[in-house]
Amino acid sequence: MTVKDVPIIDMSAPEDVAAAAVRAAAAGSGFFYVTGHGVSQDLVDEAFTQQRALFGLPLEAKMALLQDDNNRGYTPFREETLDPARQKHGDTKEGFYFGREVAADSPEASKPLHGPNQWPDPVLLPEYRRVTWRYYTELNGLGMRLLRLLALSLGLPADHFTPMFSQPLVTLRPLHYAAEVSDPGAGVFGAGAHTDYGMLTILATDDVPGLQIWLPDGSGCGGADQGQGQGGAQGGAQGGRWHDVAPVSGAFIINLGDMLERWTNGLYRSTLHRVINTTGRERYSIAFFFEPNFDTVVEVLPACTGPGNPPRYPPTTSGEHLLAKYAQTHAGYNAADKEQHQQHAGVAAPAAAGGRH
């Protein structure tokens, strides 16, 4: 893996400079690091301390917060299967979902994926909610700054995406990976190969390696294991390799999701990635999924089409796209319940998702 493939972008640089670097990375590997992001390392460290304490609670306390119909709460070990065709069982990880706080009696709560969070008992974790919500707020701000760079990178006004994030589907997902060593040949993965569903992901990790991305041969990378992947933009992932994305102190890892790939007509890449445990150590990470408002229409941008390059993707909505993806990969997420919610909210039920767009 070279810096060219997953570059480090300094967000304190002038916006035009940072935006040009984002364009190169987004059209290349679809992954990059950011530094100069303005999020305090003390806050990041404190957030990780709280997540370790959360996962250290007795199973009974965590199961009391089991993932609800609004995709908030606890997901146990092996509950999520991100690569069903290749996995012997679910991912060797447990996690939580926390979203934008929406009161249960709010009109907005009638929409799928909207509602109050499930927080751990403050008697057990007195500082958890305060620290985690402060971290959530800081990363929401970072996400809005990244939106500006993405818009500028596409030749659009800096605030092009801003109105689409007035009530965003933002999700904080702390994750705890077991010490179980992965065995890809036997179908055992920390997280199976997948692309992220939405706009962009901001990832913080501890110092334990494990994240890998799939890049086609000829990308300039070397020294990683060959494997069989999947996915559309990777040309079926034939003739490629898995490459480690190492933790970088003080940096967040940014990757782009399927929704942005649709929006840009395939110009920007939603890249296949997975988590492999080769160390026999536990691993903690905090993913921040930054997605547009539920009703946002995701339609190929005119700037990304032209003669000989018609739109490759039909229009959809942010909520429709995400509901289909969650139903596909989570054993505890009932698609029928989601459809009932959608009918109540007056939106069409999503078509079944079948892998990557």
LUMLOFI-230817 format. One record per residue (C-alpha): residue number from 1; residue in one letter; x, z negated, y negated. Coordinates in steps of 0.001 Angstrom, whole numbers. Layout:
N
+-----+-----+---------+---------+---------+
!   n ! res !      px !      pz !      py !
+-----+-----+---------+---------+---------+
! NUM !   A !       X !       Z !       Y !
...
+-----+-----+---------+---------+---------+
// end
This chain:
357
+-----+-----+---------+---------+---------+
!   n ! res !      px !      pz !      py !
+-----+-----+---------+---------+---------+
!   1 !   M !       0 !       0 !       0 !
!   2 !   T !    1376 !     949 !   -3380 !
!   3 !   V !     484 !    -134 !   -6910 !
!   4 !   K !    -749 !    3422 !   -7384 !
!   5 !   D !   -3443 !    2883 !   -4738 !
!   6 !   V !   -4665 !    -549 !   -5887 !
!   7 !   P !   -3267 !    -906 !   -9403 !
!   8 !   I !   -3172 !   -4006 !  -11560 !
!   9 !   I !   -5102 !   -3372 !  -14789 !
!  10 !   D !   -4510 !   -5617 !  -17780 !
!  11 !   M !   -7852 !   -6176 !  -19485 !
!  12 !   S !   -6141 !   -7455 !  -22613 !
!  13 !   A !   -4836 !   -3933 !  -23251 !
!  14 !   P !   -6670 !   -1710 !  -25754 !
!  15 !   E !  -10021 !    -613 !  -24310 !
!  16 !   D !   -9116 !    3071 !  -24182 !
!  17 !   V !   -5943 !    2303 !  -22233 !
!  18 !   A !   -7735 !      -5 !  -19792 !
!  19 !   A !  -10609 !    2479 !  -19395 !
!  20 !   A !   -8210 !    5288 !  -18494 !
!  21 !   A !   -6632 !    3065 !  -15848 !
!  22 !   V !  -10091 !    2177 !  -14496 !
!  23 !   R !  -10982 !    5867 !  -14196 !
!  24 !   A !   -7851 !    6615 !  -12184 !
!  25 !   A !   -8456 !    3666 !   -9846 !
!  26 !   A !  -12195 !    4278 !   -9489 !
!  27 !   A !  -11693 !    7924 !   -8559 !
!  28 !   G !   -8811 !    6962 !   -6261 !
!  29 !   S !   -9065 !    3988 !   -3914 !
!  30 !   G !  -12107 !    2429 !   -5610 !
!  31 !   F !  -10195 !    -879 !   -5704 !
!  32 !   F !   -8087 !   -2476 !   -8426 !
!  33 !   Y !   -6901 !   -5874 !   -9635 !
!  34 !   V !   -7582 !   -7203 !  -13123 !
!  35 !   T !   -5431 !   -9594 !  -15103 !
!  36 !   G !   -5826 !  -10639 !  -18738 !
!  37 !   H !   -9486 !  -11239 !  -17879 !
!  38 !   G !   -9941 !  -14440 !  -19859 !
!  39 !   V !  -11224 !  -16604 !  -16992 !
!  40 !   S !   -9342 !  -19896 !  -16836 !
!  41 !   Q !   -7271 !  -20425 !  -13700 !
!  42 !   D !   -8215 !  -24106 !  -13869 !
!  43 !   L !  -11866 !  -23092 !  -13562 !
!  44 !   V !  -11104 !  -20774 !  -10638 !
!  45 !   D !   -9205 !  -23568 !   -8868 !
!  46 !   E !  -12016 !  -26036 !   -9541 !
!  47 !   A !  -14581 !  -23553 !   -8181 !
!  48 !   F !  -12628 !  -23186 !   -4954 !
!  49 !   T !  -12396 !  -26967 !   -4588 !
!  50 !   Q !  -16171 !  -27199 !   -4868 !
!  51 !   Q !  -16764 !  -24378 !   -2364 !
!  52 !   R !  -14511 !  -26054 !     206 !
!  53 !   A !  -16516 !  -29234 !    -252 !
!  54 !   L !  -19774 !  -27291 !     145 !
!  55 !   F !  -18711 !  -25726 !    3426 !
!  56 !   G !  -17401 !  -29099 !    4568 !
!  57 !   L !  -20911 !  -30578 !    4534 !
!  58 !   P !  -22523 !  -31363 !    7888 !
!  59 !   L !  -24292 !  -28390 !    9444 !
!  60 !   E !  -27630 !  -30168 !    9061 !
!  61 !   A !  -27169 !  -30346 !    5283 !
!  62 !   K !  -26282 !  -26658 !    5092 !
!  63 !   M !  -29142 !  -25567 !    7350 !
!  64 !   A !  -31535 !  -27379 !    5013 !
!  65 !   L !  -30546 !  -24718 !    2453 !
!  66 !   L !  -31026 !  -21748 !    4781 !
!  67 !   Q !  -31326 !  -18342 !    3080 !
!  68 !   D !  -34859 !  -17839 !    1748 !
!  69 !   D !  -36986 !  -14761 !    1062 !
!  70 !   N !  -35308 !  -14341 !   -2336 !
!  71 !   N !  -31842 !  -14131 !    -770 !
!  72 !   R !  -30715 !  -17523 !   -1981 !
!  73 !   G !  -29174 !  -20133 !     258 !
!  74 !   Y !  -27025 !  -20581 !    3337 !
!  75 !   T !  -26064 !  -17927 !    5906 !
!  76 !   P !  -24528 !  -19441 !    9077 !
!  77 !   F !  -21572 !  -18183 !   11068 !
!  78 !   R !  -22257 !  -14818 !   12746 !
!  79 !   E !  -25567 !  -14379 !   10882 !
!  80 !   E !  -24375 !  -11246 !    9057 !
!  81 !   T !  -23298 !   -8158 !   10989 !
!  82 !   L !  -21769 !   -5632 !    8619 !
!  83 !   D !  -20674 !   -3063 !   11196 !
!  84 !   P !  -23267 !   -3237 !   14023 !
!  85 !   A !  -21905 !    -190 !   15845 !
!  86 !   R !  -18504 !   -1823 !   16377 !
!  87 !   Q !  -19132 !   -5563 !   16357 !
!  88 !   K !  -19519 !   -7665 !   19482 !
!  89 !   H !  -21254 !  -10321 !   17379 !
!  90 !   G !  -21757 !  -11223 !   13750 !
!  91 !   D !  -18991 !  -11836 !   11231 !
!  92 !   T !  -16891 !  -14948 !   11846 !
!  93 !   K !  -17857 !  -16359 !    8469 !
!  94 !   E !  -20501 !  -18506 !    6816 !
!  95 !   G !  -21668 !  -18159 !    3244 !
!  96 !   F !  -24100 !  -18996 !     487 !
!  97 !   Y !  -26024 !  -16873 !   -1984 !
!  98 !   F !  -26644 !  -18032 !   -5550 !
!  99 !   G !  -28408 !  -15757 !   -8015 !
! 100 !   R !  -29583 !  -15741 !  -11582 !
! 101 !   E !  -31789 !  -18797 !  -11995 !
! 102 !   V !  -35462 !  -17748 !  -12139 !
! 103 !   A !  -38149 !  -20449 !  -12238 !
! 104 !   A !  -40636 !  -20298 !   -9365 !
! 105 !   D !  -43577 !  -20132 !  -11836 !
! 106 !   S !  -42020 !  -17345 !  -13914 !
! 107 !   P !  -43742 !  -13933 !  -13855 !
! 108 !   E !  -40342 !  -12518 !  -12941 !
! 109 !   A !  -40407 !  -14553 !   -9713 !
! 110 !   S !  -43066 !  -12177 !   -8321 !
! 111 !   K !  -40328 !   -9586 !   -7766 !
! 112 !   P !  -38251 !   -9576 !   -4596 !
! 113 !   L !  -34781 !  -11152 !   -4928 !
! 114 !   H !  -35928 !  -13330 !   -7864 !
! 115 !   G !  -36447 !  -17076 !   -7762 !
! 116 !   P !  -34793 !  -20486 !   -8039 !
! 117 !   N !  -31496 !  -21247 !   -6351 !
! 118 !   Q !  -31081 !  -23710 !   -3523 !
! 119 !   W !  -28478 !  -26227 !   -4650 !
! 120 !   P !  -26814 !  -28868 !   -2481 !
! 121 !   D !  -27877 !  -32465 !   -2882 !
! 122 !   P !  -26113 !  -33849 !   -5994 !
! 123 !   V !  -25685 !  -37148 !   -4175 !
! 124 !   L !  -23433 !  -35320 !   -1703 !
! 125 !   L !  -21742 !  -32994 !   -4218 !
! 126 !   P !  -22256 !  -34382 !   -7734 !
! 127 !   E !  -20112 !  -31765 !   -9514 !
! 128 !   Y !  -21006 !  -28721 !   -7456 !
! 129 !   R !  -23781 !  -27228 !   -9555 !
! 130 !   R !  -22041 !  -27773 !  -12894 !
! 131 !   V !  -18753 !  -26212 !  -11822 !
! 132 !   T !  -20307 !  -23356 !   -9859 !
! 133 !   W !  -22687 !  -22424 !  -12652 !
! 134 !   R !  -19885 !  -22452 !  -15202 !
! 135 !   Y !  -17899 !  -20124 !  -12940 !
! 136 !   Y !  -20979 !  -17898 !  -12507 !
! 137 !   T !  -21420 !  -17700 !  -16276 !
! 138 !   E !  -17779 !  -16816 !  -16887 !
! 139 !   L !  -17840 !  -14054 !  -14274 !
! 140 !   N !  -21068 !  -12680 !  -15691 !
! 141 !   G !  -19216 !  -12269 !  -18976 !
! 142 !   L !  -16322 !  -10587 !  -17183 !
! 143 !   G !  -18792 !   -8243 !  -15498 !
! 144 !   M !  -20205 !   -7200 !  -18868 !
! 145 !   R !  -16690 !   -6419 !  -20114 !
! 146 !   L !  -16027 !   -4351 !  -16998 !
! 147 !   L !  -19233 !   -2401 !  -17672 !
! 148 !   R !  -17796 !   -1356 !  -21032 !
! 149 !   L !  -14636 !     -63 !  -19372 !
! 150 !   L !  -16636 !    1811 !  -16738 !
! 151 !   A !  -18798 !    3463 !  -19384 !
! 152 !   L !  -15797 !    4469 !  -21493 !
! 153 !   S !  -14023 !    5745 !  -18385 !
! 154 !   L !  -16927 !    8172 !  -17861 !
! 155 !   G !  -16910 !    9387 !  -21453 !
! 156 !   L !  -20071 !    7418 !  -22251 !
! 157 !   P !  -20722 !    4991 !  -25128 !
! 158 !   A !  -19254 !    1583 !  -24332 !
! 159 !   D !  -22705 !     -41 !  -24242 !
! 160 !   H !  -24311 !    2619 !  -22007 !
! 161 !   F !  -24944 !     271 !  -19072 !
! 162 !   T !  -25693 !   -2857 !  -21128 !
! 163 !   P !  -29522 !   -2491 !  -21312 !
! 164 !   M !  -29622 !   -2134 !  -17526 !
! 165 !   F !  -28145 !   -5644 !  -17156 !
! 166 !   S !  -30577 !   -7627 !  -19318 !
! 167 !   Q !  -32016 !   -9339 !  -16190 !
! 168 !   P !  -29402 !   -8383 !  -13618 !
! 169 !   L !  -29383 !   -8919 !   -9866 !
! 170 !   V !  -26195 !  -10939 !  -10039 !
! 171 !   T !  -25154 !  -12829 !   -6922 !
! 172 !   L !  -22400 !  -15370 !   -6395 !
! 173 !   R !  -21388 !  -15510 !   -2719 !
! 174 !   P !  -18920 !  -18202 !   -1640 !
! 175 !   L !  -17550 !  -17399 !    1814 !
! 176 !   H !  -15734 !  -19419 !    4462 !
! 177 !   Y !  -13999 !  -17524 !    7283 !
! 178 !   A !  -13297 !  -19341 !   10526 !
! 179 !   A !   -9761 !  -19723 !   11858 !
! 180 !   E !  -10723 !  -17486 !   14798 !
! 181 !   V !   -8250 !  -14614 !   15111 !
! 182 !   S !   -9921 !  -11211 !   14859 !
! 183 !   D !   -9783 !   -8682 !   17674 !
! 184 !   P !  -10957 !   -5291 !   16383 !
! 185 !   G !  -10632 !   -3705 !   19820 !
! 186 !   A !  -13061 !   -6288 !   21208 !
! 187 !   G !  -15410 !   -6071 !   18236 !
! 188 !   V !  -14469 !   -9407 !   16620 !
! 189 !   F !  -14088 !   -9317 !   12823 !
! 190 !   G !  -14020 !  -11777 !    9968 !
! 191 !   A !  -16211 !   -9246 !    8188 !
! 192 !   G !  -17055 !   -5918 !    9774 !
! 193 !   A !  -16223 !   -2654 !    8044 !
! 194 !   H !  -18660 !   -1909 !    5232 !
! 195 !   T !  -19040 !    -663 !    1725 !
! 196 !   D !  -20539 !   -2909 !    -930 !
! 197 !   Y !  -24104 !   -2159 !   -1834 !
! 198 !   G !  -24325 !   -2317 !   -5589 !
! 199 !   M !  -22511 !   -1612 !   -8861 !
! 200 !   L !  -19289 !   -3599 !   -8635 !
! 201 !   T !  -17821 !   -6674 !   -6992 !
! 202 !   I !  -15492 !   -9243 !   -8551 !
! 203 !   L !  -13610 !  -11063 !   -5801 !
! 204 !   A !  -11482 !  -14198 !   -5931 !
! 205 !   T !   -9567 !  -15210 !   -2823 !
! 206 !   D !   -7333 !  -18029 !   -1728 !
! 207 !   D !   -3765 !  -17262 !    -621 !
! 208 !   V !   -4720 !  -16314 !    2954 !
! 209 !   P !   -4569 !  -12541 !    3592 !
! 210 !   G !   -7266 !  -10657 !    5445 !
! 211 !   L !   -8875 !   -8032 !    3208 !
! 212 !   Q !   -8206 !   -4434 !    4235 !
! 213 !   I !   -9405 !   -1111 !    2855 !
! 214 !   W !   -9653 !    2270 !    4542 !
! 215 !   L !   -7796 !    5123 !    2854 !
! 216 !   P !   -7427 !    8665 !    4141 !
! 217 !   D !   -4056 !   10031 !    5149 !
! 218 !   G !   -2136 !   11554 !    2277 !
! 219 !   S !   -3021 !    8710 !     -81 !
! 220 !   G !     632 !    7751 !    -398 !
! 221 !   C !     275 !    4572 !    1635 !
! 222 !   G !    2204 !    3603 !    4698 !
! 223 !   G !    2815 !     808 !    7115 !
! 224 !   A !    -744 !    -108 !    8055 !
! 225 !   D !   -2536 !     222 !   11358 !
! 226 !   Q !   -4516 !    3305 !   12156 !
! 227 !   G !   -8101 !    2770 !   13147 !
! 228 !   Q !  -11505 !    4289 !   13382 !
! 229 !   G !  -13616 !    3675 !   10351 !
! 230 !   Q !  -16835 !    5055 !    9017 !
! 231 !   G !  -18406 !    6169 !    5800 !
! 232 !   G !  -19331 !    9268 !    3850 !
! 233 !   A !  -16766 !    9534 !    1071 !
! 234 !   Q !  -13998 !    8930 !    3570 !
! 235 !   G !  -14961 !   12111 !    5396 !
! 236 !   G !  -16198 !   10079 !    8334 !
! 237 !   A !  -13020 !    7995 !    8015 !
! 238 !   Q !  -11151 !   10309 !   10365 !
! 239 !   G !   -7439 !   10687 !    9704 !
! 240 !   G !   -7006 !    7506 !    7745 !
! 241 !   R !   -5528 !    4019 !    7926 !
! 242 !   W !   -6405 !     440 !    7174 !
! 243 !   H !   -4294 !   -1085 !    4381 !
! 244 !   D !   -3907 !   -4714 !    3362 !
! 245 !   V !   -5027 !   -5794 !    -107 !
! 246 !   A !   -2912 !   -8863 !    -649 !
! 247 !   P !   -3958 !  -11819 !   -2813 !
! 248 !   V !   -2395 !  -11677 !   -6290 !
! 249 !   S !   -2161 !  -14987 !   -8131 !
! 250 !   G !   -4228 !  -15060 !  -11316 !
! 251 !   A !   -5930 !  -11726 !  -10619 !
! 252 !   F !   -9410 !  -10766 !   -9486 !
! 253 !   I !   -9931 !   -7917 !   -7035 !
! 254 !   I !  -12504 !   -5391 !   -8239 !
! 255 !   N !  -14198 !   -2844 !   -6031 !
! 256 !   L !  -16981 !    -386 !   -6668 !
! 257 !   G !  -20201 !    -190 !   -4685 !
! 258 !   D !  -22550 !    2433 !   -3307 !
! 259 !   M !  -24804 !    2291 !   -6357 !
! 260 !   L !  -22018 !    3316 !   -8710 !
! 261 !   E !  -20954 !    6057 !   -6320 !
! 262 !   R !  -24508 !    7414 !   -6519 !
! 263 !   W !  -24556 !    7149 !  -10286 !
! 264 !   T !  -21289 !    9091 !  -10581 !
! 265 !   N !  -22228 !   11697 !   -7948 !
! 266 !   G !  -19338 !   10656 !   -5744 !
! 267 !   L !  -16701 !   10795 !   -8486 !
! 268 !   Y !  -16100 !    7049 !   -8215 !
! 269 !   R !  -15565 !    5712 !   -4708 !
! 270 !   S !  -17283 !    2977 !   -2801 !
! 271 !   T !  -14543 !    2345 !    -284 !
! 272 !   L !  -14843 !    1030 !    3242 !
! 273 !   H !  -13292 !   -2419 !    3676 !
! 274 !   R !  -13229 !   -5285 !    6155 !
! 275 !   V !  -11724 !   -8739 !    6715 !
! 276 !   I !   -9352 !   -9308 !    9638 !
! 277 !   N !   -7929 !  -12714 !   10540 !
! 278 !   T !   -4366 !  -12277 !   11776 !
! 279 !   T !   -3086 !  -15738 !   10788 !
! 280 !   G !   -5303 !  -18162 !   12699 !
! 281 !   R !   -6021 !  -19926 !    9398 !
! 282 !   E !   -9311 !  -20561 !    7642 !
! 283 !   R !   -9907 !  -18392 !    4586 !
! 284 !   Y !  -12080 !  -18920 !    1508 !
! 285 !   S !  -13228 !  -16351 !   -1015 !
! 286 !   I !  -15833 !  -16098 !   -3759 !
! 287 !   A !  -17526 !  -12724 !   -4215 !
! 288 !   F !  -19517 !  -11957 !   -7363 !
! 289 !   F !  -21875 !   -9012 !   -6913 !
! 290 !   F !  -22840 !   -7522 !  -10265 !
! 291 !   E !  -25927 !   -5317 !   -9997 !
! 292 !   P !  -28422 !   -3857 !  -12507 !
! 293 !   N !  -31955 !   -5048 !  -13207 !
! 294 !   F !  -34315 !   -4694 !  -10239 !
! 295 !   D !  -36296 !   -1799 !  -11757 !
! 296 !   T !  -33308 !     161 !  -13075 !
! 297 !   V !  -33474 !    3810 !  -12025 !
! 298 !   V !  -30202 !    4868 !  -10436 !
! 299 !   E !  -29928 !    8605 !  -10990 !
! 300 !   V !  -26832 !   10802 !  -11100 !
! 301 !   L !  -25352 !   10788 !  -14602 !
! 302 !   P !  -25426 !   14176 !  -16374 !
! 303 !   A !  -21744 !   13661 !  -17194 !
! 304 !   C !  -21014 !   13740 !  -13446 !
! 305 !   T !  -22734 !   17049 !  -12669 !
! 306 !   G !  -22152 !   20642 !  -13694 !
! 307 !   P !  -22016 !   24219 !  -12466 !
! 308 !   G !  -21240 !   24138 !   -8771 !
! 309 !   N !  -21634 !   20347 !   -8714 !
! 310 !   P !  -25349 !   19534 !   -8473 !
! 311 !   P !  -26612 !   15976 !   -7924 !
! 312 !   R !  -25855 !   14883 !   -4355 !
! 313 !   Y !  -28119 !   11840 !   -4343 !
! 314 !   P !  -31847 !   11493 !   -5045 !
! 315 !   P !  -32955 !    8916 !   -7606 !
! 316 !   T !  -33651 !    5384 !   -6404 !
! 317 !   T !  -33956 !    1979 !   -8043 !
! 318 !   S !  -31546 !    -901 !   -7952 !
! 319 !   G !  -34005 !   -3184 !   -6158 !
! 320 !   E !  -35113 !    -600 !   -3625 !
! 321 !   H !  -31525 !     179 !   -2711 !
! 322 !   L !  -30484 !   -3471 !   -2330 !
! 323 !   L !  -33529 !   -4547 !    -319 !
! 324 !   A !  -32887 !   -1865 !    2271 !
! 325 !   K !  -29247 !   -2901 !    2603 !
! 326 !   Y !  -29970 !   -6612 !    3018 !
! 327 !   A !  -32595 !   -5940 !    5672 !
! 328 !   Q !  -30081 !   -3816 !    7574 !
! 329 !   T !  -27249 !   -6340 !    7811 !
! 330 !   H !  -28760 !   -9872 !    7795 !
! 331 !   A !  -30344 !  -11290 !   10945 !
! 332 !   G !  -32146 !  -13916 !    8870 !
! 333 !   Y !  -33518 !  -11451 !    6334 !
! 334 !   N !  -36959 !  -10201 !    7356 !
! 335 !   A !  -37711 !   -6669 !    6189 !
! 336 !   A !  -41445 !   -7198 !    6707 !
! 337 !   D !  -41384 !  -10184 !    4373 !
! 338 !   K !  -39566 !   -8070 !    1830 !
! 339 !   E !  -42239 !   -5381 !    2076 !
! 340 !   Q !  -44958 !   -7948 !    1474 !
! 341 !   H !  -43102 !   -9166 !   -1602 !
! 342 !   Q !  -42744 !   -5614 !   -2852 !
! 343 !   Q !  -46427 !   -4885 !   -2395 !
! 344 !   H !  -47217 !   -8046 !   -4332 !
! 345 !   A !  -44856 !   -6858 !   -7070 !
! 346 !   G !  -46333 !   -3356 !   -7081 !
! 347 !   V !  -43233 !   -1472 !   -5978 !
! 348 !   A !  -42807 !     906 !   -3075 !
! 349 !   A !  -41211 !    -326 !     117 !
! 350 !   P !  -37696 !    1029 !     659 !
! 351 !   A !  -36844 !    3554 !    3288 !
! 352 !   A !  -34704 !    2216 !    6096 !
! 353 !   A !  -31034 !    2335 !    5246 !
! 354 !   G !  -28738 !    4037 !    7684 !
! 355 !   G !  -25152 !    3241 !    6870 !
! 356 !   R !  -23471 !    4692 !    3848 !
! 357 !   H !  -24901 !    7209 !    1392 !
+-----+-----+---------+---------+---------+
// end
